[in-house]
Amino acid sequence: MRWWNRLKNSVKMAVAVWKGQGFDFSNWFGRTFWGADNSTLATNETIFSVISRLANSLASLPLKLYQNFDLVTNAASDVLINSPNPNMTSFDLIRNLETARNETGNSYAIIERDIRGQVSRITPLIPTYVEPVLERESQELWYQVIGENGTYYFHNMDVLHFKHIVGSGGLKGINPIKVLTNTNDFDKAVREFSLKEMQSAPNSFILKYSANVDADKRERIINDFKRFYQDNGGILFQEPGVEIDPIERKFIAADIFTSERITRSRVANVFNIPVTMLNDTEGQSYSSNEQLMRMFVQLTLMPIVRQYEQEFNRKLLTTAERRAGFYFKFNVNALLRGDTAAQSDYYTKAIRSGWMKPNEVRQLEDLPPEPEGNKLWVSGDLYPMDMDPSQRKGVNTGENSTKN
């Protein structure tokens, strides 16, 4: 009961916030809620490259608001697409959220609304300071946010939550970097061992003297050996009665290469991207690269894009707007374009077959529309399959079909 009373008081405070009283969301921008260093991300170039590729690819996709296939705009789309908050662009916001999602398995952003209930600001949060909780009686999802001045509770409709897959009975996504803990430890151990081997390889020798020497003389010999080696660029002279044998190091570059390939393969599998995107691509043709990008979009980006679109539609649009046909949509077609010849052939077939307008093609190529470009066209050499061949000439030329 105390928890319930505390929750109700927090909800009342949140309502006051939504009405513009007593709290300023701009104070949340700072070291506490702007980002946290991740040691694995900062020290593992394979994981860094994967997360960078995912975050940059998603943030680069054009994002628009549509109503029944037509471009429209409202308060929510203006905030999301142009200026989520005074400190970020839409690109920064989406890249920040996607980076946090891949770092910790979850990313969150607070939705601030004005007195009319319209979206006015979207503020990202550090995932480690947010905890999803279920209200005991209603079983509704709330988010507990630990702030600098206390703990706050927000209803799930006022928090954007993007996550990796969720375990059985859980509310939070699984951290992919934790899944890679053993892989990272093994890769780190191999790197450290190889580095030590390379650093010590040219500096280890066996000195053999034909006579026994005492401890003092042995130390002088060793110091003189080191001095001579350093002063002469690694050149040694073998004196009579002395044998110098370098200690052979079993350092094999192929072993490191194999270890790195295994690490890249495991990282790619965990983050669900094609392994080829992290391995060497020598010898691949452009067509294979195009196919690789199609695989990346279909198997990797589409589930992520769908999650973002549904979260935006559910929490940034009202029920009335959704029923009226409003929806957010990322355009992933830009990533699937091939070379110029293949793209030209695609556009030609689309226009001649009547399922794409010329102005739609011009829009994809960032060209201005033409007055006659909003019509669907069909090629004049196409006829219904059941039409009498003797009548096709009249259809093609516009003449009466009874004429010879």
Legacy VTK file of the C-alpha trace (Angstrom):
# vtk DataFile Version 3.0
C-alpha trace
ASCII
DATASET POLYDATA
POINTS 404 float
0.000 0.000 0.000
2.871 2.367 0.741
4.271 1.602 -2.688
0.884 2.394 -4.244
0.634 5.701 -2.389
4.141 6.579 -3.431
3.269 5.719 -7.028
0.121 7.841 -6.960
2.074 10.798 -5.619
4.650 10.340 -8.339
1.898 10.187 -10.967
0.411 13.414 -9.642
3.811 15.017 -9.929
4.146 13.699 -13.481
0.736 15.167 -14.376
1.913 18.486 -13.012
4.978 18.169 -15.195
2.843 17.565 -18.279
0.899 20.743 -17.423
4.106 22.706 -17.238
4.442 23.013 -13.469
7.388 22.414 -11.211
9.822 20.612 -13.479
12.033 21.528 -16.400
13.068 18.679 -18.691
15.966 20.720 -20.016
17.730 20.032 -16.710
17.965 16.382 -17.734
20.517 17.273 -20.385
23.879 16.803 -18.775
26.413 14.177 -17.857
23.884 12.137 -15.897
21.379 11.544 -18.677
23.376 12.204 -21.817
25.459 9.075 -22.049
27.755 6.672 -20.251
31.094 5.314 -21.335
31.095 1.649 -22.235
34.544 0.121 -21.823
33.799 -2.747 -24.222
32.518 -0.417 -26.926
35.544 1.856 -26.511
38.142 -0.941 -26.634
36.731 -3.544 -29.027
36.875 -2.352 -32.621
34.693 -5.202 -33.935
31.778 -4.382 -31.645
32.343 -0.665 -32.203
32.138 -1.104 -35.977
28.950 -3.198 -35.781
27.143 -0.759 -33.481
28.340 2.207 -35.541
27.019 0.596 -38.714
23.634 -0.191 -37.205
23.217 3.226 -35.564
24.386 5.215 -38.590
22.345 3.145 -41.043
19.135 3.575 -39.062
19.695 7.290 -38.386
20.407 7.904 -42.089
17.084 6.470 -43.282
14.524 9.118 -44.317
11.683 9.259 -41.774
8.307 10.718 -42.774
4.732 10.925 -41.516
2.096 9.631 -43.937
-1.674 9.630 -44.117
-2.935 6.953 -46.484
0.300 7.082 -48.539
0.390 10.910 -48.681
3.043 12.974 -46.908
1.614 15.030 -44.039
2.876 16.794 -40.930
1.703 17.472 -37.393
3.192 18.532 -34.058
4.628 15.078 -33.296
6.286 14.695 -36.705
7.756 18.199 -36.542
9.366 17.398 -33.186
10.587 13.929 -34.149
11.839 14.725 -37.651
13.203 18.254 -37.184
14.030 19.075 -33.564
13.405 16.445 -30.856
14.907 18.758 -28.217
17.005 21.943 -28.118
20.267 19.969 -28.131
19.733 17.296 -30.787
18.685 16.718 -34.357
16.583 13.750 -35.414
19.744 12.017 -36.662
21.433 12.464 -33.285
18.379 11.220 -31.393
17.904 8.033 -33.406
21.623 7.262 -33.486
21.830 7.846 -29.722
18.873 5.540 -29.080
20.163 2.812 -31.402
23.659 2.975 -29.915
22.268 2.641 -26.378
20.017 -0.228 -27.495
23.004 -2.167 -28.785
25.226 -1.243 -25.832
22.843 -2.299 -23.076
19.975 -4.094 -24.802
17.580 -1.182 -24.111
17.196 2.506 -24.932
14.670 4.963 -23.539
13.413 8.476 -24.262
10.941 10.608 -22.302
8.059 12.181 -24.273
7.222 15.647 -22.978
3.824 17.087 -23.882
2.456 20.614 -23.753
-0.736 21.734 -22.021
-2.799 20.536 -25.013
-1.268 17.065 -24.883
0.799 17.603 -28.045
4.350 16.241 -28.232
6.784 19.083 -27.570
10.092 17.375 -26.700
11.769 13.950 -26.721
14.630 13.433 -24.261
16.902 10.339 -24.289
17.844 8.678 -20.988
20.679 6.482 -19.790
19.300 2.904 -19.802
20.973 1.976 -16.518
18.891 4.625 -14.717
15.568 3.280 -16.015
13.669 0.242 -14.763
10.342 -1.048 -16.153
7.823 -1.973 -13.420
4.302 -3.394 -13.482
1.574 -1.850 -11.325
0.284 -4.649 -9.114
-3.475 -4.242 -9.606
-3.866 -2.959 -13.167
-0.712 -4.692 -14.508
0.036 -1.577 -16.529
3.639 -0.885 -17.428
5.395 2.070 -15.787
8.997 3.229 -15.930
10.979 4.108 -12.834
13.579 6.760 -13.653
16.314 7.634 -11.178
17.015 11.353 -11.528
19.462 13.689 -9.885
16.795 15.018 -7.511
14.797 11.864 -6.870
12.940 8.966 -8.443
10.162 9.526 -10.970
7.515 7.244 -12.480
6.217 7.583 -16.035
3.445 5.664 -17.786
4.543 3.514 -20.718
2.732 5.807 -23.183
5.154 8.602 -22.247
8.378 6.627 -22.630
9.834 5.381 -25.910
11.437 1.988 -25.248
13.516 0.180 -27.886
15.032 -3.178 -27.025
16.690 -6.364 -28.212
14.821 -9.629 -27.786
13.255 -10.124 -24.361
13.746 -13.241 -22.283
10.861 -15.298 -20.948
8.774 -13.223 -18.542
11.044 -10.189 -18.829
10.365 -6.556 -19.595
13.859 -5.550 -20.718
15.913 -6.560 -23.723
18.911 -8.858 -23.377
22.271 -7.099 -23.481
24.119 -8.403 -26.596
27.529 -7.386 -25.216
26.953 -9.598 -22.167
26.142 -12.453 -24.522
29.583 -11.876 -26.054
31.405 -11.890 -22.685
33.256 -15.168 -23.294
34.106 -14.159 -26.851
35.480 -10.810 -25.701
37.526 -12.419 -22.925
39.031 -14.951 -25.316
39.776 -12.315 -27.940
41.389 -10.068 -25.315
43.553 -12.923 -24.000
44.751 -13.812 -27.509
45.584 -10.183 -28.254
47.512 -9.678 -25.018
49.460 -12.902 -25.465
50.290 -12.079 -29.085
51.366 -8.567 -28.159
53.733 -9.858 -25.474
55.148 -12.390 -27.903
55.811 -9.737 -30.525
57.337 -7.294 -28.051
59.705 -9.842 -26.560
60.569 -11.758 -29.726
63.684 -9.807 -30.818
65.083 -9.337 -27.299
65.551 -12.880 -26.019
68.833 -14.759 -26.431
70.761 -17.643 -24.954
74.418 -16.800 -24.133
76.813 -19.725 -23.822
80.315 -19.222 -22.356
82.994 -21.884 -22.545
83.943 -21.241 -18.892
81.996 -20.739 -15.709
81.629 -17.133 -14.476
80.670 -15.839 -11.084
77.552 -13.777 -10.367
79.227 -10.364 -10.603
80.932 -11.132 -13.874
77.715 -12.643 -15.277
75.839 -9.414 -14.486
78.533 -7.308 -16.176
78.421 -9.550 -19.252
74.647 -9.232 -19.493
74.709 -5.445 -19.075
77.447 -5.126 -21.667
75.479 -7.361 -24.026
72.354 -5.187 -23.637
74.334 -1.970 -24.153
76.031 -3.265 -27.279
72.719 -4.537 -28.693
70.981 -1.171 -28.183
73.880 0.993 -29.404
74.378 -0.988 -32.612
70.797 -1.364 -33.775
70.485 -5.018 -32.854
73.789 -6.124 -34.401
75.775 -8.602 -32.311
79.337 -9.902 -32.675
79.986 -13.420 -31.545
83.340 -13.608 -29.732
85.441 -16.742 -29.535
84.202 -19.029 -26.800
80.769 -17.394 -26.777
77.638 -18.704 -28.459
74.591 -16.476 -29.041
71.344 -18.245 -29.902
68.057 -16.287 -30.198
65.106 -17.850 -28.397
62.600 -18.929 -31.004
59.098 -17.595 -30.399
56.190 -19.658 -31.638
54.291 -16.646 -32.905
52.107 -17.504 -35.877
50.182 -14.697 -37.572
47.696 -17.183 -39.005
46.537 -18.083 -35.500
45.648 -14.456 -34.793
43.850 -14.181 -38.110
41.815 -17.309 -37.333
40.953 -15.991 -33.874
39.808 -12.658 -35.317
37.625 -14.398 -37.890
35.966 -16.457 -35.150
35.375 -13.298 -33.091
33.885 -11.430 -36.047
31.634 -14.368 -36.837
30.293 -14.535 -33.278
29.757 -10.778 -33.079
27.911 -10.811 -36.400
25.674 -13.658 -35.244
24.781 -11.931 -31.970
23.946 -8.633 -33.679
22.178 -10.470 -36.522
24.150 -8.976 -39.393
25.658 -10.868 -42.362
29.057 -12.264 -41.423
30.444 -11.155 -44.790
30.000 -7.514 -43.773
32.702 -7.994 -41.113
35.025 -10.281 -43.079
37.264 -9.551 -46.021
35.325 -8.895 -49.215
38.148 -9.309 -51.704
37.074 -10.882 -54.940
33.414 -9.991 -54.596
31.660 -8.426 -57.549
29.289 -5.484 -57.346
26.302 -7.792 -57.780
27.325 -9.787 -54.703
27.703 -6.538 -52.715
24.241 -5.518 -53.826
22.890 -8.870 -52.688
24.735 -8.459 -49.390
23.086 -5.081 -48.790
19.672 -6.576 -49.569
20.310 -9.302 -46.993
21.420 -6.692 -44.450
18.237 -4.669 -44.980
15.843 -7.618 -44.950
17.305 -9.667 -42.085
18.879 -6.971 -39.906
17.343 -3.550 -40.434
13.700 -4.427 -41.113
12.969 -5.849 -37.618
14.665 -2.813 -36.050
12.838 -0.376 -38.335
9.524 -2.057 -37.613
10.065 -1.719 -33.858
10.831 2.003 -34.159
7.847 2.628 -36.452
5.386 0.880 -34.151
6.757 2.648 -31.076
6.441 6.032 -32.788
2.943 5.261 -34.077
1.654 4.044 -30.713
3.096 6.749 -28.476
3.516 9.848 -30.647
0.183 9.642 -32.488
-3.275 9.798 -30.933
-5.863 7.076 -31.432
-7.869 9.415 -33.658
-4.824 10.114 -35.834
-4.070 6.419 -36.257
-7.692 5.720 -37.209
-7.476 8.538 -39.741
-4.590 6.731 -41.446
-1.559 8.510 -39.966
1.657 6.500 -39.591
5.423 7.007 -39.428
7.557 5.188 -41.963
11.275 4.825 -42.670
12.265 4.636 -46.330
14.667 1.718 -46.715
14.527 1.699 -50.528
17.558 3.984 -50.707
19.710 1.175 -49.290
18.463 -1.302 -51.906
19.379 0.687 -54.987
21.743 -1.025 -57.369
24.039 0.405 -60.012
22.797 2.981 -62.543
21.895 0.432 -65.206
19.931 -1.780 -62.804
18.155 1.207 -61.256
17.220 2.646 -64.661
15.830 -0.706 -65.733
13.842 -0.914 -62.483
12.319 2.546 -62.959
11.538 1.879 -66.635
9.670 -1.315 -65.853
7.839 0.344 -62.961
6.587 3.222 -65.132
5.781 1.134 -68.221
3.920 -1.434 -66.134
1.742 1.221 -64.543
2.531 0.641 -60.863
4.757 3.689 -60.355
4.238 7.323 -61.350
7.029 9.366 -63.000
6.901 11.915 -60.181
7.398 9.128 -57.626
10.592 8.190 -59.435
11.691 11.828 -59.539
11.026 12.131 -55.829
13.299 9.162 -55.107
16.012 10.817 -57.191
15.551 14.214 -55.460
14.204 15.850 -58.626
11.290 18.332 -58.791
7.894 17.004 -59.941
6.529 17.542 -63.442
2.943 18.656 -64.221
2.119 15.457 -66.113
4.066 13.196 -63.762
1.255 12.327 -61.361
-0.443 9.930 -63.751
-0.026 6.182 -64.088
1.059 5.168 -67.575
0.879 1.831 -69.371
2.943 0.777 -72.343
1.183 0.880 -75.719
2.502 -2.542 -76.710
0.695 -4.308 -73.874
-2.703 -5.939 -74.391
-4.997 -8.237 -72.406
-4.049 -11.844 -73.001
-7.619 -12.806 -73.981
-7.946 -10.060 -76.646
-8.399 -11.089 -80.262
-5.073 -10.502 -82.073
-6.933 -8.879 -84.978
-8.163 -6.125 -82.666
-4.791 -5.226 -81.145
-3.818 -2.788 -83.903
-6.858 -0.659 -83.264
-6.182 -0.569 -79.537
-2.560 0.341 -80.077
-3.202 3.175 -82.576
-6.507 4.409 -81.246
-8.299 3.503 -84.512
-11.621 1.742 -84.778
-11.069 -1.996 -84.416
-13.350 -2.709 -87.409
-10.972 -1.030 -89.853
-8.510 -3.190 -91.819
LINES 1 405
404 0 1 2 3 4 5 6 7 8 9 10 11 12 13 14 15 16 17 18 19 20 21 22 23 24 25 26 27 28 29 30 31 32 33 34 35 36 37 38 39 40 41 42 43 44 45 46 47 48 49 50 51 52 53 54 55 56 57 58 59 60 61 62 63 64 65 66 67 68 69 70 71 72 73 74 75 76 77 78 79 80 81 82 83 84 85 86 87 88 89 90 91 92 93 94 95 96 97 98 99 100 101 102 103 104 105 106 107 108 109 110 111 112 113 114 115 116 117 118 119 120 121 122 123 124 125 126 127 128 129 130 131 132 133 134 135 136 137 138 139 140 141 142 143 144 145 146 147 148 149 150 151 152 153 154 155 156 157 158 159 160 161 162 163 164 165 166 167 168 169 170 171 172 173 174 175 176 177 178 179 180 181 182 183 184 185 186 187 188 189 190 191 192 193 194 195 196 197 198 199 200 201 202 203 204 205 206 207 208 209 210 211 212 213 214 215 216 217 218 219 220 221 222 223 224 225 226 227 228 229 230 231 232 233 234 235 236 237 238 239 240 241 242 243 244 245 246 247 248 249 250 251 252 253 254 255 256 257 258 259 260 261 262 263 264 265 266 267 268 269 270 271 272 273 274 275 276 277 278 279 280 281 282 283 284 285 286 287 288 289 290 291 292 293 294 295 296 297 298 299 300 301 302 303 304 305 306 307 308 309 310 311 312 313 314 315 316 317 318 319 320 321 322 323 324 325 326 327 328 329 330 331 332 333 334 335 336 337 338 339 340 341 342 343 344 345 346 347 348 349 350 351 352 353 354 355 356 357 358 359 360 361 362 363 364 365 366 367 368 369 370 371 372 373 374 375 376 377 378 379 380 381 382 383 384 385 386 387 388 389 390 391 392 393 394 395 396 397 398 399 400 401 402 403
